[in-house]
Amino acid sequence: MRASHIILICFFLLEFAAVGNSQPPLPNILLFLVDDMGWQDTSVPFWDKPTPFNRRFYTPNMERLAREGMQFTQAYATPVCSPTRVSLITGMNAARHRVTNWTLRKNTSTDGQHPSLKFPEWNVNGLSPEAGIERTVQATPLPALLKQACYFTIHCGKAHFGAIGTPGENPLNLGFDVNIAGHAAGAPQSYRGLENFGNEEGEAPSVWAVPGLEKYHGQDIFLTEALTREAIAALDQAQENGRPFFLYMAHYAVHTPIMADPRFYQKYLDTGLDSIEARYASMVEGMDKSLGDLMAYLDEKGVADNTVILFMSDNGGLSAVARGGEPHTHNKPLSSGKGSAHEGGIREPMLVKWPGVVKPGSSNDNYLIIEDFFPTILEIAGLSKAPTIQQTDGVSFLPLLRGEGQTDPDRPLFWHFPNEWGPQGPGIGAFSAVRQGNWKLIYYHASRTFELFNLKRDIGEANNLAGRKGRKVKALAGILSTYMESVEAQMPVEKESGQVVPLPSQALKE
Ligand code: CA
């Protein structure tokens, strides 16, 4: 259907709804996704007590969001960028969609070399809205469904859904009406307007150069601020055309390169942080200012009461050091960080505000996972029965937002990463994992070994109970294997034997 037809239909539908007044207006939806932000990289405590990191970072607008909404203390994503983003807009678990590692170039795996494992033919080209694109998962993306329901759909920032040269690299092909600065790459060459965000004059741009912000080139402006201004301009457009909006505000911050946001940098140096820590903290505060500016805009336009704000990060803070030097963040008390099966890699800071629905200042300890955003947002938009090409895994957390009910304690969550990310650290390496209740089982593909943790008693995953709790290991390995079989989860091959790495239940028997 042509865009002009959609706008015309929406005009009549929305006018009819306004005249009939039988239904409340569709809520606006602001999904604020930060890149690589850790669980402790904020002045909002997500643990049961504040940590030194909560005192290091200053995020007053996240604090405001927490006061006005609900914080989730056990919200999960996948350990790296693309799998999370594909799960988010398809509702599929990574084991099912097979975009299990990060994407960039067509038909090119980003897996590192491994001494004993050969990695599977995963969907290196990412998500595709079209059939017949090799090594992609074809799915009906969330923004396309929202657009059909008359939402004005805005993509702002990092996309990272599909490889260069495939339809999925362009957010406009995924159902967004507007694309601001999104493309295949998952990091910016530069955050600085003075450096044209990495676009070198007279040269072919690097794959990391941020597209589409030419009007800010040569200006002393940080990328986070330029994106926020452009997002607000797009929200003005939504106001003018009278459509509810879906703003996917997906900041490049706080991903590497760790560059100082000059508006906030000096004060962190003054507190005694070293250079890279201070640069990182300034990027976090710049991101937080963006959140505050958007909230102020909603207030000013009188639409805050009819806007749902969901705040999330796409994986844990980058605590592993890839190329020497000091880490700029930690995630403690959680173990490890980005790329890891441990909580530091997958547990995220999550906040939701929805006036009249979500109880202000509330906290929720129920666990949920990134693919749950898909059915939740559809339900918020009244689209829970929307047909999709793909079979989904997510479960709506709207009951949790309403304060009704709890996550079924028997509900298993799954992670699957048959890949090599690169940096080393606890819990990093090809793995599959399951959480059920307070128990988490991790199965490492290279060594065929297990870790079992009780997260309620051992949030830092220091005590591996796999050797002592054989029955629990067996039960969880069974649940994990059954799911992996059901989605035909891809496994690495052992180079020496040529054998596919066995599923966890099988590994226990061998
Ligand atoms: Ca990320």
Boltz pocket constraint, residues with backbone or C-beta under 6 A from the ligand:
constraints:
  - pocket:
      binder: B
      contacts: [[A, 34], [A, 35], [A, 36], [A, 80], [A, 81], [A, 255], [A, 314], [A, 315]]
      max_distance: 6.0
